[in-house]
Amino acid sequence: MKEILTDIRHAQWRWDYAAAAHGGSFHSPVEIGRTVSTGITIAQEGRIKLARLLAELGFNDEVPYPDISTKAKAQEFIGLPMEKLKEEKQEFKENLVPKWLEEAKKREEGWGINYN
């Protein structure tokens, strides 16, 4: 199982790298594509190893996966408290953003720039 978990982790690292590289898909699309495709290959190898392990243990049925076919279902499956997060975002927008905008306005008034 350790080797299977390592495959999963290494595949995930490649996805994380590609996602965190922000401009990578624009500036280096071939490299990002290569990185993601090697992650897919590693993930598939891990799935094959897992299938073999399960077969050795006598489990030959389809492995049930959670329904993550929509964003909402995936969020629910991983336990994201969406209502709480939405409330926190609304509070942020109502309370903190106006303060930041006012502070920015005061700061920028001293710059002597006319934006009109």
Beta strands, then each sheet from edge to edge (+ up, - down):
end
